[in-house]
Structures are given as structure tokens and as C-alpha cells.
């Protein structure tokens, strides 16, 4: 898996955020299931083929920690963000998204709906 650096172009992040770039079906399916910890500068970027509300829905089954979830559309604009609690069956974004950023819950406040985000290799 390759890793990318996430930048919030609207409001600079307090600390770097290096996340795994997860594009394959099986990588997206597994996500952070069975993980019990996540570093403050770590995360996962799930990449869907296109913008969609349904395709960008997530579950938290077998995820043993809460996560900050940030949905981003093809224009790299944040369209929704939520604190996802472990073992919840489903979270669905308010608007269609192509990217799902899974991060440490303490980082969630660094992203707001409307922010512009970049992914750097």
C-alpha cells in the first residue's frame, strides 16, 4: 500500500497526516477492521471509483475504536464529517463523496464541510 500526505488547503493542519491510500475493493472492505489503535498522524484514505452517497457509506463492525470520518468529493471538497463509534452498522454522508478519510478522532475538528483538501505523494 502506498501512503499520501493530506493537506487542508483551507485551514492548515496542526500536525502532519500520513495515511494509507486504499483503492482496491479488498483494501476498502477491510479498512481499519480489527485494529485497536491508530496514531495521531495516521489514517486511511478509502478511494471509490466515483462520487456516490451509497458507495461511500462505511460500517464500524469489528473496528475496536472510534474514528473521525471525513467524506471528500471528486473536487477534493469536504462534504461531511462525523465521529464514528465502534460497532455501529452504518454511516452515510450527507452528500456524494469519492474519498473517505478515516483518522484519529482528535483530528476531526481540523476538517469542516467546505474545506479544500489535497493528497500529496
N, C-alpha and C positions, 0 to 999 in steps of 0.2 A: 504494500500500500504506500502511495506517495503522501506527502504532507504539504500543506499550504499554510501560509500566514494570512490571518484575517485582519483586515483594516476597516475601521469605521471611518469613512471619509467625512461624515457629518460632525462627529464628535470623537476625537482621538481616544483610543482605549488606554486605560490606566496601566496595563501590563500587556506584553505580547500574548498572542493567542495562536498557537500552532496546533492545527487539527489534521486528523486523517481525512483524506479525500476518498470518499466511499461511493463508487459509481456502479459497481456490479450488483446484480439482483441479490446475490447471497450476502454480500457485504452489507447492503441496506437492510436485508432481512434480519441479520444478526445484530447490527447496530452496537449498542452497549449492553446487550443482554449478558447476564452472568458476571458483569463487572461490579465490584463493590466499592471502588474508589475512582476518582477522577481528579487529576491535578488541576490546580487553579489556572494554569496556562495551557491545558489540554482540552481536547474535544474531538468531535467527529462532524464532518460535513457530508450529509447524505445528498446525492445528486440524482434527481429524477430526469427523465428524457424531456419533459415539458412542464409548463405551469399547469397545476391542477390542484383543486382542493382535496379530492378524494385520494389521489396518488401520493399526496404529501402528508396524509394522516399518519400518525405514529401510535404505537402502543407502548406501554411500560411494563408489560408482563415479563417476568424474570429479569427485570432491571432492579437492582438492590439498593438504589439510591435515587434521590430526587435529581432532576436535571433542569437546567434552563434551556428552553427550546425557542429558537428564533427562526421564523419562516421568511425566506427571501425569494423574490420573484426573478424572472429572467433578466430584468433590467437592473438587478442587484439592489433592489429596494426592499427594506424590511416591511413586510405586510402584516405580521403578527408576532407576538412573543408571549410565552406563558411559562410558569413554573409547573413542571410536570412531576407528579408524585408517583413514586414506585408502585407497581402493580395495578395501575389504572388501565382499563381496557382500551381507551382511545382518546386521542387529542386530534382535533381537526382545526386547521387555520381558518380565520375569518375570510381570507381571500386566497385566490390561487397562488401557489408557490412552486418553485422548481427546486430550491435548496432548503434543507432542514439542518440547521446548526444546533448541535447538542453540546452544551457547555456546562461547566460548574455553575450551580445555582447562584453563587455570589456574583457572577459576571453578568447576570441577566439585566441589571439596571444600566449596563453600558450600551444597550441597544433599545431604540424606540421605533415605533411604527413611523415610516417615512425616511429613516436614516438610509444613506447610501453606503454599501459595503463593497469591498474589493477582496479578491483572493489572489495572493501572490505566491508563485512557486519558489 
